[in-house]
Amino acid sequence: MIDESMEREKQHLDMEKEWEILRLKREKAAEEEMKIQIKAQEEILLDQLNRLGEEKESKDAENIELRNQLKVRKYLILFMMTKSLKQI
């Protein structure tokens, strides 16, 4: 009878140990899945940052070009005004 009791206790402990191993595997799998999801989100954000950087560079270049055009037009207007004043 004691042997049966000890055998049941051993089986119980073995099952608890197996349950703990499965729990740890499940947690590790969940952590791996989270890592995969986080990495995917990081890649999406990095792509968005790169796209925004490219858009910013494009807008900056466009703004520089517009400023240069504005300067040329201002100088042209000033030139036309001084030429007009000289004729008066």
KAWO-V160579 format. One record per residue. N is the residue number from 0. PSI is psi as a letter, one per 20 degrees, with the letter a starting at -180 (999 if undefined). Layout:
n->[N | N]
psi->[PSI | PSI]
This chain:
n->[0 | 1 | 2 | 3 | 4 | 5 | 6 | 7 | 8 | 9 | 10 | 11 | 12 | 13 | 14 | 15 | 16 | 17 | 18 | 19 | 20 | 21 | 22 | 23 | 24 | 25 | 26 | 27 | 28 | 29 | 30 | 31 | 32 | 33 | 34 | 35 | 36 | 37 | 38 | 39 | 40 | 41 | 42 | 43 | 44 | 45 | 46 | 47 | 48 | 49 | 50 | 51 | 52 | 53 | 54 | 55 | 56 | 57 | 58 | 59 | 60 | 61 | 62 | 63 | 64 | 65 | 66 | 67 | 68 | 69 | 70 | 71 | 72 | 73 | 74 | 75 | 76 | 77 | 78 | 79 | 80 | 81 | 82 | 83 | 84 | 85 | 86 | 87]
psi->[g | h | g | g | g | h | g | g | g | g | g | g | h | g | g | g | g | g | g | g | g | h | g | g | g | g | g | g | g | g | g | g | g | g | g | g | g | g | g | g | h | g | g | g | h | g | g | g | g | g | g | h | g | g | g | g | g | g | h | g | g | g | h | g | g | h | g | g | h | g | g | g | h | g | h | g | g | g | g | h | g | h | g | g | h | h | i | 999]
